[in-house]
Amino acid sequence: MRTCNYKHHVGDRLLGDVEFTVHWNCCRLCLSLIRKREREKNKERVRKEQQEWRTQHKKHLTEYNKQYMQSSDGKKIRNASYERNREQKREYDNKRWRTDLTNRIRRVANGAKYRAAKLRATPRWFDQEKKQIEDLYLHAAQLTASTGIPHEVDHVIPLQGKEVSGLHTFCNLQIITEKQNQSKKNKLLS
């Protein structure tokens, strides 16, 4: 059995000289401890070297990260991280959204803009369809309650579309899941 220069017994699983480094003549465990001490002594230099390496290999890192996050391991890690931090992130986002003055002003402005667009997009015959539209919103709420999946009433042709703007009428409304509505945003899907 071979012992390390740092005076501790390495053990039976050592595979001859392969486990020992040439320069330090020590086992991998000792070498990792030595390197850790060196990194802690020279934190600034190590940080700078890592930063330089990342800038030189930015394209490779981006591609690697993209592939890894699409792999099953990456998805597991991402989902686990999301689950661990879900409540904290929700609290942080809510607090920031409610307390930050810029966000509050933006929220109020966007709400006013949407209500104004909805008023402009409401035709004169809206009163005749009002009951049908209310029933559609009620049906969306019932779907949410029965399935557990959030459903929303969406405008097929958006009220504030870039190419075309629709009306706030019964025939322009549809019930879709919240996730679908968020991915659709303000687009006209064909």
Secondary structure, DSSP 4 states (H G I P E B T S, - for coil): --B-TTS-B--TT--GGGGS-TTT-S-HHHHHHHHHHHHHHTHHHHHHHHHHHHHHTHHHHHHHHHHHHHSHHHHHHHHHHHHHHHHHHHHHHHHHHHH-HHHHHHHHHHHHHHHHHHHHT--TTHHHHHHHHHHHHHHHHHHHHHHSS-EEEEESS-TT-SS----SSGGGEEEEEHHHHHHHTT----
